Amino acid sequence: MEVYTVTVATGTSEYSGTNNYIYLTLVGEKGESERTLLDNPGLDFCRGAVDKYKVSSSSPLGSLLMVRLEKQKYWVEDNWFCRYVKVEPAGGTHVLTFPCYRWLVGDMKMEIREGTAKTLRDDISPQLLAHRKAELQERQKTYRWVTWAPGIPRCIDAKTESDLPQDVRFDNEKRSDFKHSLHYASSFNADCLTFSLLELSLKKLALKFGKSWTDLDDFKRIFWKLRSPVAEYCMDHWKEDWFFGYQCLNGSNPRMITRCTKLPENFPVTPDMVQRSMAPKTNLDVELKAGNIYILDYAIIDGIPSNTIRGKLQYIAAPICLLYQHPDGNLMPIAIQVEQTPGPSNPIFLPTDPPFAWLLAKTWVRHAEFQMFQVLSHLLRTHLVMEVFCVATLRQLPAVHPIYKLLAPHMRYTLEINCRGRTQLISADGIFKKVVSTGGEGLLVLAQREYKTLSYRSLQPFHDFADRGVSQLPNYFYREYSLMLWEAIHSFVSGIVSLYYQSDHDVQEDEELRAWLSDVSQEGFKELPNFGLPQDLSTKEELCTVLSVAIFIGTVQHAATNNGQFDWCAWVPNTPCTMRQPPPEDKDATMELIMATLPDVSQSCVQMAITWHLGRAQPDAVPLGHYAEENFTDDQAVELIDKFRGELKEIEEHIIKNNEGVEPPYLILLPSRMENSITI
C-alpha cells in the first residue's frame, strides 16, 4: 500500500469554492490510485482554501503522470475553480506540482499534468501523448475562429461574452466592478440616450442633448470631480503650441508622427509661410534637409462616412500638420491644412493667423487624433491583434507546452473584454455610435483601411521608430521607455525559449508550434497575405521575436494608448470625440464657431465618463512581470521570472528618476502601472 499526501488549492476569487463532491485519482506510469472522495462536501473547497488529503494505491504507481479530478453535483450545481494540486509520496522528499487554474463546470472530469514544461518531443509516454492530443481536440471544439466583419482580424466565435467558456471569463469581482463602472459612466435604453451620472453631478447637464457650451470655461463644469494631475495640466496648457507638439510624442497616440523629408504635393506650404516660426538664420528647406521637420498626415481618414447623432450630421476631416523641432527643444506645429485637397476653401493655417483660427485648426487635428488612437492604435493594433494570438494559443498549444505557459498570463480577460467591446462599444448601437464622429459605419471602414497596411514589422518597436525616422527625436519618452521595456521582454522571452529549445532545429521540428503559427497567420490574419509574419519559424530568434511582439502588444503598447486616455481626453476641447460643424473654409473663426463645433454638453459628459471608465486603473490588475497563476514550476524558469521582475524594477526606478521635476510627467509606462494582459 502506497499513501500519498495530496494538497488541493481552491481559487481565491468570489464563488471559486464548491459544495459539490470532488474525487481525485493519481495516474502513474504503472497504474492508478483509488478513486478518492476528498472529504465531506460543503466543508472543504471553500474560497481560498488549501486542503490536504491522503490518497492510497494498492500497488506502486511509478512516476506520476497526471491527476484526475472529478466533480459531481451534491445538492445544487456549484462550479469550482482549482488552482493546483500538489502530491507528496510517502517518505518522499520531492513534492510534485500539478497546475490547473481552470473551472470545473457541471459534472465533469479533468486530467491535469505535472507542471514541468514539455514540448512534443519531450513526451514519450503514449498516455501523455494521447492526453496532449485529446486536450487540443477539445480546445479546438471550444475555441473557434469567426469573422466578425470583413477586412479586420478574425476573432473568437462568441456573439456575447456569455458565450465564452468559463475559463476565459472575468472573475465575479471583475465582472461586478466592470458593470458598476460602466453604469457609473453611462447606460443606454432602446429609445434614447440617458446617463447615470448622479455621482458625477452630471445628470442635468447630460440631458441637454444638442446644447452647446457657452464658452471654453464651461467645460470645467464637468471637470471638478473626475480628474488627474495630467488632465488638469492639459486643461491649463492645451492651447499652447509646445504642448500640442508634446502630445504628438507622448500623448495617447504616440505612433503617428513621422519625419518629413519632402512635403506632400497636396500640402503646398512655402518657406515664406512658416519663416516666422523658424529659428533665426534658417528656413524650411534647410530644416527639411537637416531632418528637423515632422509631419502628421491623416489621409487614411479622408472620405470616411460620418456619423449622424440624434438626427444631426457630424463632421470628419483628414488634416495634414507640419511640425518643427525647434532648437529650444520643443516640437512646434507650424502649418495645418484641415483637409487633404488644397484650394481656396481649404487654407493653410499658421501660428501667425488670428488666435481663434489657429486654435480651431489645431482642434481639428486633435479630433482626428481621437479617431486614430481609439480605432487604430488602441482597438485594432492592440485588442484585435492580441486576440489573434490568444485564440491561436488556446487552439494549438497544450497547457504543458512552455510557450502556452509563457503566453497564458498575457491572455487573461482579453477575449471577454473584446467581446464586450464588440457588443457595447463599437457595435451598431454601441457607445461610439452615440457620441463619436466615426461611430457606426465609419469606424469599421477606418479599421479596414488600416488593416490593409498593417504589417508585422510595424508591430516591432525598433523597426517602427526607424521606419518613421524618429529615432533621434528628443523628449520622445514613449520611444525611450518602450524600447527599454522591449529589451527586457525580449531578454526574458529569449531565456525561456533557450530553456526548452536547445537549437534552431528544435524550433523547426515542433509540430505544435508550427500549427500555432499557422493558425495566427492563416486563420487570424487570413485576409492579410502581406502581413509579413514568417510562415515557418526557422530559428530561435524568430520565435523570440514573435513571442516578444505578442507580449509587448498586450502590455506596453496597450498601456501606451489606453492608460492615458482620460488624461488627454477628459478636457474635451483638447481631444474632441466629434465635431458638429464642417471644417473651416476660411480664417474668420470666432469663439461662437468653436463652441458650435466642439462636442455638445451631453457628448462631452459621455466622452469624459467613458474615457475614465476605459482608462482607469483596474482593481484586480496584475502588473507586468507578476503572475497570479504559477504555470511554470521549473526552477530555472522561476529564476528567469525573478530576473525579469528585477529588470522591470530597474526600469521603473529609471522612469521615476527621469520624471523628477518634469511637467507634465510621463508615467504611463511604469511597469507597476501596466497590466500583464488586455483587460479593459
N, C-alpha and C positions, 0 to 999 in steps of 0.2 A: 504493500500500500504506500503510495506516494501522496504527500499532503503539501499543497501549495497555499501560500498566503496571497490573497488577491485583494488589491485596493482599487476601488471604483470611485471616480470623481464625477459629481453631477455639476452641471453648468451653474454659473453664478447670476445669470440674468433672471428677471422675473418669469415665473411659470416654467422654469427649467426642470423642476422636480416632478416626480410622479408618484402616484399611489398604486400603480399597476404592478403586476407580477414581473419580476426581472429574473431571467435564467442566464447562467453562464456556463460555457463549456470550453475547456482548453483543448486546442488542436495541436498535436505534435507530429513529428515525422514518423512516429511509431504507433500512433493511435490517438484516441480522445479520452478525456476525463469523463467523470459522471456529469450528466446534465444537472446542475445545481441551482435550486431556488435560493436566491440571495435574500435571506431573512424574511421578515414579515412585511407584506405590502402595507403601505401607508405609514410605516415607521422609519424606513430608510429612504434614501434617494431624495431627500429634501434639497431645496435650492442651496447650492454651495457645499453640500455635504461631501465628505471624503470618508467612505465606509470600508471596513476591512472584513474579509470573509475567509473561510477555509474551504478549499476545493480539493477533492480527493480523486485519485486514479488507482484502480486495482493493479495496473501494470505500468511499467516505465513508458513515458511519452517520448523520450528522446528530446531533441531540440524543439522548443516551442515555435510554432509557425504562426498561429493565429489565435484570436479569442473570438468565440461565437457568443453574441448577445441576442437574447430573445425577450420581447416584451409582449405580455398578454393582458387583456383587459381584466381588471379586478371588480370594480363596481361601476365606474363610469370611465369612458375613454379619456386618457390623460397622457399626452405626449411627454417624452423625456429627452433631455439633452445630456449626452455623455461626453465628458471632456477627455478622459483617458482611463485606461486600465493598467495597473502595474501588477506584475506577477513575480513572486519570490519563491523559488523551490525550497523545500525543507532542507535546512542546513546550508543553503546556497549563499553565496556572497555577492552574486550579481543579480540585480533587480532588472527585469525586462519591462520596458515601457511600450504600450500599445496606444498611440494617439488615435483619438476618434473624432471629437469635435463635430458630431453630427446629431441630428434629431432622429429618434425612433418614433415614428408616427403610426398609430394604429397597431394592430397585431402584426409584428414583423420580426424578421431575423436578419442579423447583420454580422458579418465576419470582418474583423479588423486585424491588420498585420502589425507585427513588431515594428518599431519606429525607425530602424536603420534604413536610410535611403538606399534604394537599389534601382539601377536601370535594368532593362530587359535582359541584357547579357549576364547580369549578376544572379539571376534566378535560374536554378537548375532543377528544382523540385517540380515535378508535374503538377502537384497540388497547388503550389504557389502560382505557377504559370496559368493554370486554369482559373484561379481566383482573379488574377490580373486581367485576363480576357473577359471574364464574366462581369467584372466591375465596369469595364469600358463599354461593354454592350449595353448594360443597364443605364449607364450615364448617357449614352448616345440616344437612347429612347426618351430619356427625361429632358435633356438639353438639346433642343433642335434649332436650326437656323430658320429665319424667316426674313423676308424683305418687307420692312415697314413702309418704305417708299422707294421708288426707283431713284438711282443716282446718288445714294448715300450708303455708308457701310451697312451690311446686314446685321441683324441683332437677334436676341433671344426670342423664341417663339412663345410669347406671352402677351395677351391682349391687355391685361392689367397686372398689377403686382400680385394680386390674389391667385393668379395662375402659376406663379413661380413655386418651385419646390421649397419646402420649409428651410432647407439648409442654406439658402441664399437670401432668405427674407431678413428684414430688420428684426432685431430683438424687440421685445414688447416695450421696453423703456424708450428705445429709439423711435418706435412707431408712435407712441403716445406723444413724445416730445415733438416729432415732426408735425403731427396733426395739430397740436396746440399752437406751434409756431406759425404754421400756415394759416390757421384760423385767426391768430393774432394779427397776421399781416393782411389777409384778405380772404373773402369767401364769396361764392357766386351762386345765384339761383338761375333757374332756367330762363327767366324773362328779362331780368335786368341785373346790372352790376350793383352789388351792395357790399359794404365793408364792415368788418367787425374791428373797429379801431378805437374802442372806448378807452383802452389803456393808453393809447397814444393821444387822446383828446382830439382825434381827427374825424370823428363821425360826422359832425355837422359840416365840416369842410369837404369831406369826401363825397357828400351827397350833392355838391354843387356841380353837377355834370355840365361840362361845356363852359363853365365860368372861368374867365381869365383872372390871373392875379393883377393887381393894380400896378405894382412896381416890384423891382427885384427884392427889396427888403421884405416883401410879403412872404417870400419863401421861408423866411425864418419862423413863420407861424407853425410849420410842421417840423422844425429842426430843434426844438427845445428839449425833447426827451431822448429820442434815439440819436446818438451822436458818438463820434470818436475823435481823438485828437487830430488825426489826419483829415477827417471830414470838416472839422472846424477850421483847420488851416486852409483847406480848399475853399471854404466859404469866404475867407478873408483875402485870398490871393488869386482866385480863378480868372480874374480879368487880366492879370499881368502876363506879358508875353513870355518871360523866362519860365513861368510856371506851366504855361501851355507846352513849351518845349520839354520841360521836365517830365510831364505826363507821357510824352511820346516814348520816353526811355524807361520810366519806372511806374507807369500807371497800370491800369487793368488790361491794356493791350500792348505790351512792350515788344511785340514781334513784328510790328508793321513797318517801322522806319527803315529806309534803305538809302545807301549812299547814292548820290546823283552825280554822274559824270557827264551827262548830256541832257539838256532839257527836252521833255517830250514835245513833239511837233504840235500837239494840241494845247500847249501851255506857253503862249508867246510872251514870256517875261523877258524884258530887255535889261541890260546893265543899268541904264539910266533910271528905270523904275525903282530899283532897290538900292541905289547908290547910298542914299541917306541911312540905310540900315546896316551898311557895311562899316568895318573899321577904316580909319584913315589910310590913305595911300594904297588902297586895294580896290578891286572891283569884282563883279560876279564871275567874269571869265577866269580871272586869276584864281579865285577861290574854288571854282569848279575843278580846275587842274590840280589844285592843292589838296583836293579831297575833303573840303570843309563844307560842302553843300549836301544836304539830305532832302529826301522827298517822302511825302505820304501821298499815295495815289489810290483812290478808292474806285477805280474804274470798274471793279467787279460788281459794284452796287448799281451801276448805270442801267436804267431801264427796269429795275426790279419793281414788280407790281406793288403799289402802295396800299396800305390798309384803309378800311373805312370803319370808323369807330362811332357808334351811335348815329349813323347816317351821315357823318361828316368825313369827307376825304382827308386823309393825312398826306404828308409830302415827304419825299425822299430825294436826296441829291447825292452826287458822286464827286466830291471835291478833289482838287489837287492842291497840296500845300507844300511850299518850298521853305526849308529851314536852313539857317546858317549857324555853324559852330563858331561863335564869336570868340575872339582871343581872351575875353574876360572869363571864359569857361562856361557860359550859358549857351544853350541851344535855342535860337530865336526864330520864330516864324517871320518870314519876310515877304511872302506873297501867297495869296489864296485865290484860286478860281473855283467857284462853288459848283459848277457843273463841267462836264467833260468837253463840250463843244464850245470853242471860243467864238466870240462875236460881240456886237454892241450891247446885246441884252444879257451878256454874261461877262461882266467886267472883272478885271484882276484887282482884288482888294489888297491894300498895302497898309503898313503900320502908320503911314503918314496921312491916311484918309481920315475923315471925321470919326471920332471915337465910337459912335454907335454903329457906323458902317463896318468898321474893323471888328468890333465885338460880335456883330451878327455873323460875319463871315467865319470867325473862329468857332462860333457856336454851331454852325453847320458842319464844320469838321468834327467837332466833338459829338454831334448827333450821329455822324457816320461811324465814329468810334464805338458808340453804344452798340450799333448793329454788328460791327465787325467782331468785337470781343465776345458778345453774348452768343452769336450764332456760329461764328467760325472758330475763333481762338478757344472759346470755352466749350460750347456744345460739340462741335464736330471734331476738333483736334484733341480733345481730352476725353469727354464722356463716350462718344461713339467709337473712337479708335480703341479706347481701352476695353470697351465691351467686346470687340472682336477677339482680343487676347483672352478675355475671361471665358467666353463661350468655347473657344478652341481648347483652352486648357482643361475645362471641365469635360469635354468630349473625348480628348485624346491622351491625357496623361493620368495614370492611376495615382492614388494618394501616396503610394510608396515611392514614386518617381521623384528624384531630387529636384527636378525643375518644377514639378507640381508643388512641392514643399516650399520652394523659393517664391513662387508666384502667389500662393494661396493667401498670404496676408494682404496682398495688394489687390485682391478681388472682393474684399469684404464690402457688402451692401451695394456694390456697383450696379448689379443687374436690377435691383429694386429701385434705386434712385433713377435709373434710366427709364424704367417702365413708368414711374410716376412722372418723369419729365415729359414723356410722350403723351400721357393722358391728361396731365394737369397744366403743363407749361406751354408746350408747343403744338398742341392739338388744335383742331379747327375751332374749338370753343374754349381754348385754354387762356391763361393769363396774358400771353403775348398778343393774342388776338384782341384782347380788351384794351391794351394800352400802348403797344409798340407799333411803330410805323411799318415795320416789315412783318407784322403778325399775319398769320394766315398763309396765303399762297406765297407771299414774298419771302418769308423765312425759308421755305423749302427750296425755292428757286435759288436763293443765295447760297444755301448749303450745297446744292447740286453743282453750282458753278465752281465753288471752291474745291469740291471733291474731285472734279476732273483734273485739277492741277496738284492735288495732294501727292506728296512723294515721301517715301521712306527717308530719303536724305534730309528733307526739311524737318523731320522729327528728331534729328540728331543735333543737339545744340551747337556743337563746334562747327559743323557744316553750315548750319543756319546763319550763324553770325558772320562766317567768312563769306558766304554767298550774298548776304545783304550788304557786305562791305562796312560793317560796323564794329569790327574787332578792336579798333583803336579809339572809338568814340568815348570821350571822358564822361565821368559821372553816370555811366551806364551800370548801375548797381545790379539790375536784373541780370545782365550778362555776367558780371563778375561772380555773383553768388551762385547762379545756376550752373556755371562751369565748375565751380568748386564742388557743388553737390553732385554733378555728373561724374566727376572724377572719383568721388567717394563711393557712389553707387557702382560704378564700373569696376572699381577695385574689389569691392565686396562680391559682386557677381563673379568676377574672374576667379576669386578664391574658392567660391562654392563650386563653380564649374570644374576647376582643376582637381577638386577632391574626388569627383566621380567620373571624370573623363581624363584619362592619362595621356591621350594623344588625339590628334585630329581624326584618326581612323575610328576611334571610339565614337566620336560625334557622328561621323558618316554612317556608321553601322547601327545606330539607334533607330529602330523602325518606328517606335512610338514618337520620337522627336520629329522624324520626317512627316509622320501623319499630322502632328501638331502644326508644323509649319505649313503643310499643305492646306489644312483647314483655315489657317489665318489668311493665306494669300488667295486660295481658290474658292473659298466659301465666304469668308468675312469681307474680303476686298475683291470679290469676283468681277465687279463691274469696273475695276481699275487695273487693266493689264499693264500699265506703265508705272505702277506704284514703286517698283524698284526693289522690293524685298527679295533677297536671294531665294530662288526656288529650291535649292539644295544647300544645306549648311555643310561646307567642306572643311571648316576649321573651327577650333575652339574660340578663336577671336570673333568670328562671325556670330557664333552662338551668344557670346558675351555681349556683343553689341545689340542684338535683337532683344535680349532679356533686359538689358540696361535701358533701352528705349521704352519698353513697356513699363518698367518700374518708374522711370523718370516722368513719363506722361501722367501716370496715376498719382504721383506725389508732387514733384517740384512744379511741373508745368500747370497742373490743375490749381495748385496753391497760388501761382503767379497770376492767374486770370480770375479765379473765384474769390479768394480770400480778401481781396481789397476792393471788391465792387461796391460795398457800402461806403467805403472811404471816398471813392471817386464819383459815386452816383447819388449819394444822399443829398448833396447840394445840387438840386435838379438842374439849374442853369449850366452847370459845368459839363454834364453829360446827359442831355435830354433823351428820353426814350422815344419821343416822337416830335414832329414839327407840324403845326396846324395851319401854316401859311406857306405858299410856294416860295422857292428860293428868290432872293432879291435880283432884280434886273437892272438896278442902278445903285448909287451910293447914297440915296436920300433916306437913310434909315432913321427911325425915331424910336424912342422908348416904347411908345404905343405899339409900333410894329413888332418890336422884340417880344413884348408881353403877349401879343396876339399869336406869335409864332411858337413860343415855348409851350410845354405841356400845360393843360388847364389845371384847375385845383384838384379835381378828382384823380387825374392821371398822375399828378405829382405825388399825391398821397400813396398811390399804389406803387409807383417807382421806388419811393423811399422805403416803404414797408417790405416789398418783395426783395429788394437788394439786401436789406437787413436779414430777412429770412434765409436767403441763399448764401450770404457771405459770413454769417456769424459763426463763431467757434461752436463746434458740436459738443454736447455734454459728455458723450461717450467716445470721444475721439481717441484713437490710438496713434501716437506720433510716429513719424518716420523712424525706422530702426528699432521700434518696440513691437513685441509680438504677444498679443493676448493668447494666442494658441501656439503651443510649443510643438510644432510639427517636426522640427529637426531634433533628434535625440543623440546624434553622433557628437562626440566630444569635440572633434576638430571643427565641425560646423558651428557648434555653440561658441567656440573660441573666435571664429570669424565674425559671428554676430556681435560679440562683445567688442571686438576691434572696430567694427563698423560704427557702433554706438560711440566709441571713443573719438573716432574721426568726426562724427557729426557734432559731438560736444565741442571739439576744437573749432569747427566752422561756426557754430553758434557764438562762441566767445569772440571770434574774429568779427562777425557781423555786428554784434553788440558794441564792441570797441570802436569799429568804424563809424558807427552811428552816434557816438557821443558828441553832443553839441550840433548835430546835423538837423536842419529843418527843411522840409519835413523828413522824419526818419523813414528808412526803407527796411522794415522788419518783416515783410510778408514771407520771406524765405527763411526765416528762423526754423531750423528743423523741429524744434519743440512745438511750433505753431502749424505745421503742415501734417495732414493725416497720411497714414500708410496706404490709403486707398481713397477712391472717389465715393464719398458717402453723402454728398449734398450737391 
